[in-house]
Amino acid sequence: MRTKADFAKEEVFRSLPVPVALRKMIVPAVVSQLIVLIYNMADTFFVGQTNNPYMVAGTSLILPVFNITLCLAGLAGIGGGSLISRLLGQAREQEARRVSAFSIYLALGIAALFSVGTGVFMHPILELLGAGENTYEYARQYAFCVIVLGGIPTVLSNVLSNLIRSIGRSREASIGIVLGGLLNIALDPLFMFVLLPEGSEVLGAGIATCLSNCVALLFFVVVLLRIGRDSAVTFSPRVGLPSRASVAAVFGVGVPSAVATLLFDLDYVIIDKLMVSYHDLALAAIGIVLKIERFPLNVGVGICQGMMPLVAYSFSAGNEKRMNETIRLSRKLGLVIAAISILLYELFAVQFAGLFIADAQTKTLAAQFLRVRVLATPLMFLSFFTVYLFQAFGKGRISLFLGVTRWLVFNIPMLFLLNALVGMYGIVWSQAAADVLTVVLSFYVLRKYKPSPREIVDNLDS
């Protein structure tokens, strides 16, 4: 028997006008991404109120490792979510249920391994990241809370958000992320300045982040229980295992997504390592900029997250016109956001940097870095937009090629090259320089390999 949820899902995927469907899917996804950005910034903001650049630098060092938890979530969440949307487009709902359960338990296993591994190898990891005498203890406290203790709830909450969005429930998928983010913002000052003694502000920020992700996970569990056992997303192992082709399809899209995120984090690690060779203030400044620049990028990610299930469903259902209109409108929206962000950051760079630290030298340096880094925003959006498209198509190999080429061939070598030629500011300019090449390659690959919706193969991944 078909439920109201089934008809609502079909309405979003099939019958609503594309602009309306995009609004229903993208707006909640963008809001949740903005909240994620704000609560990620909240730790840096509140730590910055101590006016201690070493605390700011210590928390910034952990950002790449924390993002690896999101990389692990992408493996199961994006890989599973993309496949679920395509399966629903083919009316294979029972297989979609098996894929969802498999994705959830896959995420649980890899998150547990990562958290334990981080705890065991904490010292060499922090040394690799560039933690020094002034920043090591702050980085250790933050990593223990948000990764060792908070890794599992962080990964599972993000995976469940992606899976729930894949069935057309973008609103519920976003509410959980928003709930966790708002709670983090509320708990930060409570733990940092009220409950814990002076000098423990970084530890307080880490505890707040861990607890907020636990609450988000609990919310998603409740959502699944309320949707009912007939939902296409379930954590019940009784639905059985998915087919080998489906497992391959999850990894076929999920692994490229995880690798791309991992290389993105590697890029951040290299930036930190190169910056720390100049001075700690440069490290603190770039740490602030890497957070501020995430605003338009997170909006872009939200656009892609809302767009991807619609494209995947239309692709599998053979609706080429609807698929192309979805792509066109989503890309246009992302470029408009990028243009607005360039204008705002160029005009108010000092004010944005001043939100995170009062130290005049660090603030001035961060503003200079921000005015350069923001120029890459439209290029970065176009780069990952193309990757999301191929993930929606189930073309994992192509998305892997684009991700690996972007980071290992263009971005990371450009960091070393411009650092050697120009120095500290060459590091800042490297993103824009590298992404010009990435966008050219992305357009060529999309033009050459964009599939027809009629190209639906048995294993759902080519």
VEXDO-980239 format. One record per residue (C-alpha): residue in three letters; y, x, z. Coordinates in steps of 0.2 Angstrom, whole numbers, padded with zeros to 4 digits, always signed. Example, Ala and Ser with C-alpha at 12.3 -4.5 7.8 and 13.67 -1.06 7.14 Angstrom:
<nodes>
ALA-0022+0062+0039SER-0005+0068+0036
</nodes>
This chain:
<nodes>
MET+0000+0000+0000ARG+0017+0007-0005THR+0030+0009+0009LYS+0049+0007+0008ALA+0050+0026+0009ASP+0040+0027-0007PHE+0052+0016-0016ALA+0067+0025-0009LYS+0059+0041-0015GLU+0057+0035-0032GLU+0075+0028-0033VAL+0082+0045-0029PHE+0071+0054-0041ARG+0070+0042-0055SER+0082+0027-0056LEU+0098+0032-0047PRO+0112+0039-0059VAL+0111+0058-0058PRO+0128+0060-0050VAL+0123+0048-0036ALA+0106+0056-0034LEU+0114+0073-0033ARG+0126+0067-0020LYS+0112+0060-0009MET+0102+0076-0010ILE+0116+0089-0011VAL+0129+0083+0002PRO+0116+0083+0017ALA+0110+0100+0011VAL+0127+0107+0010VAL+0132+0101+0027SER+0117+0108+0035GLN+0120+0125+0026LEU+0138+0125+0033ILE+0132+0121+0050VAL+0119+0135+0048LEU+0134+0146+0043ILE+0145+0141+0058TYR+0131+0143+0071ASN+0127+0160+0063MET+0146+0164+0064ALA+0147+0157+0082ASP+0137+0171+0089THR+0148+0184+0081PHE+0164+0174+0085PHE+0160+0172+0104VAL+0154+0190+0105GLY+0170+0195+0096GLN+0180+0187+0110THR+0174+0201+0122ASN+0184+0212+0110ASN+0170+0224+0111PRO+0166+0231+0093TYR+0150+0238+0099MET+0143+0221+0104VAL+0149+0214+0087ALA+0140+0229+0078GLY+0124+0227+0088THR+0122+0208+0084SER+0127+0212+0065LEU+0113+0225+0064ILE+0100+0211+0068LEU+0106+0200+0054PRO+0094+0207+0041VAL+0079+0206+0052PHE+0084+0188+0057ASN+0085+0184+0039ILE+0068+0190+0036THR+0062+0175+0047LEU+0071+0164+0034CYS+0062+0174+0020LEU+0045+0169+0028ALA+0051+0151+0029GLY+0055+0152+0011LEU+0037+0158+0007ALA+0030+0142+0014GLY+0045+0130+0013ILE+0051+0133-0005GLY+0034+0137-0012GLY+0027+0121-0004GLY+0042+0110-0006SER+0044+0114-0025LEU+0026+0110-0028ILE+0026+0094-0018SER+0041+0088-0029ARG+0031+0092-0044LEU+0015+0084-0038LEU+0025+0068-0034GLY+0032+0068-0051GLN+0014+0068-0057ALA+0009+0054-0045ARG-0003+0066-0035GLU+0002+0061-0018GLN-0014+0065-0009GLU-0013+0083-0015ALA+0005+0084-0010ARG-0001+0080+0008ARG-0014+0094+0008VAL+0000+0106+0001SER+0012+0101+0015ALA-0001+0104+0029PHE-0006+0120+0021SER+0012+0126+0020ILE+0015+0122+0039TYR+0000+0131+0045LEU+0004+0146+0034ALA+0021+0147+0041LEU+0015+0146+0059GLY+0003+0160+0056ILE+0015+0172+0047ALA+0029+0168+0059ALA+0018+0173+0074LEU+0013+0189+0066PHE+0031+0194+0062SER+0037+0190+0080VAL+0023+0200+0088GLY+0026+0214+0076THR+0044+0215+0080GLY+0041+0215+0098VAL+0028+0229+0097PHE+0039+0240+0085MET+0056+0236+0092HIS+0062+0254+0095PRO+0058+0261+0077ILE+0065+0245+0069LEU+0082+0247+0078GLU+0083+0265+0074LEU+0079+0261+0056LEU+0093+0248+0056GLY+0105+0261+0062ALA+0107+0256+0080GLY+0116+0271+0090GLU+0119+0275+0108ASN+0133+0262+0109THR+0124+0248+0100TYR+0106+0250+0103GLU+0104+0239+0119TYR+0115+0225+0112ALA+0104+0225+0097ARG+0088+0225+0107GLN+0093+0210+0118TYR+0098+0200+0103ALA+0082+0204+0093PHE+0071+0200+0108CYS+0079+0182+0109VAL+0081+0177+0091ILE+0065+0185+0083VAL+0052+0189+0096LEU+0054+0173+0106GLY+0063+0162+0093GLY+0054+0168+0077ILE+0041+0154+0077PRO+0053+0139+0080THR+0066+0147+0067VAL+0053+0148+0053LEU+0044+0131+0056SER+0061+0121+0058ASN+0067+0129+0041VAL+0050+0125+0033LEU+0049+0107+0039SER+0067+0105+0032ASN+0062+0111+0015LEU+0046+0100+0015ILE+0055+0084+0020ARG+0069+0087+0008SER+0056+0089-0006ILE+0051+0071-0004GLY+0069+0065-0006ARG+0073+0064+0012SER+0088+0076+0012ARG+0097+0067+0026GLU+0083+0069+0038ALA+0080+0087+0032SER+0098+0091+0036ILE+0100+0082+0052GLY+0088+0093+0061ILE+0097+0109+0055VAL+0114+0102+0060LEU+0107+0097+0077GLY+0101+0114+0080GLY+0117+0122+0074LEU+0129+0111+0084LEU+0118+0114+0100ASN+0119+0133+0097ILE+0138+0132+0096ALA+0139+0122+0112LEU+0126+0133+0121ASP+0134+0150+0116PRO+0149+0150+0128LEU+0139+0142+0142PHE+0126+0156+0142MET+0138+0170+0138PHE+0153+0166+0149VAL+0147+0154+0163LEU+0128+0157+0167LEU+0126+0175+0164PRO+0136+0190+0171GLU+0149+0200+0162GLY+0141+0212+0150SER+0127+0200+0146GLU+0136+0191+0132VAL+0125+0197+0118LEU+0109+0191+0128GLY+0118+0174+0131ALA+0121+0172+0113GLY+0102+0176+0109ILE+0096+0164+0122ALA+0107+0150+0115THR+0101+0153+0097CYS+0083+0153+0102LEU+0084+0137+0112SER+0094+0128+0098ASN+0080+0132+0085CYS+0067+0125+0097VAL+0076+0109+0098ALA+0078+0108+0079LEU+0059+0110+0078LEU+0056+0097+0090PHE+0067+0085+0080PHE+0057+0088+0064VAL+0041+0085+0073VAL+0048+0068+0079VAL+0054+0064+0061LEU+0036+0067+0054LEU+0029+0056+0068ARG+0041+0042+0064ILE+0038+0043+0045GLY+0020+0039+0049ARG+0003+0046+0043ASP+0006+0040+0025SER+0020+0052+0022ALA+0018+0065+0009VAL+0023+0078+0022THR+0010+0079+0037PHE+0004+0092+0049SER-0013+0084+0051PRO-0027+0096+0046ARG-0038+0081+0043VAL-0030+0079+0025GLY-0041+0094+0020LEU-0036+0110+0010PRO-0027+0109-0006SER-0035+0115-0023ARG-0035+0133-0027ALA-0023+0130-0041SER-0011+0122-0028VAL-0013+0137-0016ALA-0009+0148-0030ALA+0006+0138-0035VAL+0013+0139-0017PHE+0012+0158-0017GLY+0017+0159-0035VAL+0034+0152-0031GLY+0035+0156-0012VAL+0031+0174-0014PRO+0045+0177-0026SER+0057+0168-0015ALA+0052+0178+0000VAL+0053+0194-0010ALA+0070+0190-0016THR+0076+0186+0002LEU+0068+0202+0008LEU+0077+0212-0005PHE+0093+0203-0001ASP+0091+0209+0017LEU+0086+0226+0012ASP+0103+0227+0003TYR+0112+0222+0019VAL+0102+0235+0029ILE+0107+0248+0016ILE+0125+0243+0017ASP+0125+0245+0036LYS+0116+0262+0035LEU+0129+0268+0023MET+0144+0261+0033VAL+0138+0268+0049SER+0139+0285+0041TYR+0158+0283+0041HIS+0162+0275+0058ASP+0157+0261+0070LEU+0173+0251+0066ALA+0168+0251+0047LEU+0151+0244+0053ALA+0159+0231+0063ALA+0171+0226+0049ILE+0157+0224+0036GLY+0147+0214+0048ILE+0161+0202+0050VAL+0163+0201+0031LEU+0145+0198+0028LYS+0146+0183+0039ILE+0163+0176+0032GLU+0157+0178+0014ARG+0142+0167+0017PHE+0153+0151+0017PRO+0153+0149-0002LEU+0136+0156-0003ASN+0129+0144+0009VAL+0137+0130+0000GLY+0129+0136-0016VAL+0112+0137-0007GLY+0114+0119-0002ILE+0118+0114-0019CYS+0103+0123-0025GLN+0092+0115-0011GLY+0098+0098-0016MET+0096+0101-0034MET+0079+0108-0034PRO+0068+0093-0029LEU+0077+0083-0042VAL+0074+0096-0056ALA+0056+0098-0051TYR+0052+0080-0051SER+0061+0077-0068PHE+0052+0092-0075SER+0035+0086-0070ALA+0038+0068-0075GLY+0044+0074-0092ASN+0062+0067-0091GLU+0071+0081-0100LYS+0088+0072-0101ARG+0089+0069-0082MET+0083+0086-0079ASN+0097+0094-0090GLU+0110+0083-0083THR+0105+0088-0065ILE+0106+0106-0069ARG+0123+0105-0078LEU+0132+0095-0064SER+0125+0106-0050ARG+0130+0122-0059LYS+0148+0116-0062LEU+0150+0110-0044GLY+0144+0128-0038LEU+0157+0137-0049VAL+0171+0125-0043ILE+0167+0129-0025ALA+0166+0148-0029ALA+0184+0147-0037ILE+0191+0138-0022SER+0183+0151-0010ILE+0191+0166-0020LEU+0208+0158-0018LEU+0207+0155+0000TYR+0200+0172+0005GLU+0212+0181-0005LEU+0227+0172+0003PHE+0220+0171+0021ALA+0209+0186+0023VAL+0217+0193+0038GLN+0217+0176+0047PHE+0198+0174+0043ALA+0194+0191+0050GLY+0205+0188+0065LEU+0194+0173+0070PHE+0180+0186+0075ILE+0189+0200+0083ALA+0207+0204+0089ASP+0205+0223+0087ALA+0219+0226+0074GLN+0211+0241+0065THR+0194+0232+0063LYS+0203+0216+0058THR+0213+0225+0044LEU+0198+0234+0038ALA+0188+0218+0037ALA+0202+0209+0028GLN+0202+0223+0015PHE+0183+0222+0013LEU+0183+0203+0011ARG+0196+0202-0003VAL+0185+0213-0013ARG+0168+0205-0009VAL+0173+0188-0012LEU+0176+0192-0031ALA+0157+0192-0033THR+0155+0174-0027PRO+0153+0165-0044LEU+0142+0179-0050MET+0131+0178-0035PHE+0130+0159-0036LEU+0125+0160-0055SER+0112+0173-0050PHE+0102+0163-0037PHE+0105+0146-0046THR+0094+0153-0060VAL+0081+0159-0048TYR+0081+0141-0040LEU+0079+0133-0057PHE+0063+0143-0061GLN+0056+0139-0044ALA+0059+0121-0048PHE+0049+0124-0064GLY+0035+0132-0055LYS+0039+0148-0064GLY+0036+0160-0050ARG+0034+0176-0061ILE+0050+0174-0069SER+0059+0170-0053LEU+0051+0186-0046PHE+0057+0196-0061LEU+0075+0190-0059GLY+0075+0193-0040VAL+0067+0211-0041THR+0078+0216-0055ARG+0094+0210-0047TRP+0091+0220-0031LEU+0080+0235-0036VAL+0088+0238-0053PHE+0106+0233-0051ASN+0112+0230-0033ILE+0104+0243-0022PRO+0106+0257-0035MET+0124+0252-0037LEU+0127+0254-0019PHE+0122+0272-0019LEU+0130+0276-0035LEU+0147+0269-0030ASN+0146+0276-0012ALA+0144+0293-0020LEU+0158+0291-0033VAL+0171+0281-0023GLY+0166+0282-0005MET+0167+0268+0008TYR+0176+0256-0004GLY+0163+0259-0017ILE+0150+0250-0005VAL+0161+0235-0005TRP+0164+0234-0024SER+0145+0236-0028GLN+0141+0218-0027ALA+0153+0212-0040ALA+0149+0227-0051ALA+0130+0224-0050ASP+0131+0205-0052VAL+0140+0206-0068LEU+0124+0214-0075THR+0113+0201-0066VAL+0122+0186-0073VAL+0120+0193-0091LEU+0102+0195-0088SER+0100+0178-0080PHE+0108+0169-0095TYR+0097+0178-0107VAL+0081+0174-0097LEU+0086+0156-0095ARG+0090+0154-0113LYS+0074+0162-0119TYR+0061+0155-0106LYS+0068+0138-0100PRO+0053+0127-0102SER+0052+0109-0109PRO+0047+0096-0097ARG+0032+0093-0109GLU+0025+0110-0104ILE+0015+0104-0089VAL+0000+0115-0086ASP-0015+0111-0076ASN-0012+0124-0063LEU+0007+0119-0061ASP+0012+0137-0062SER+0013+0149-0077
</nodes>
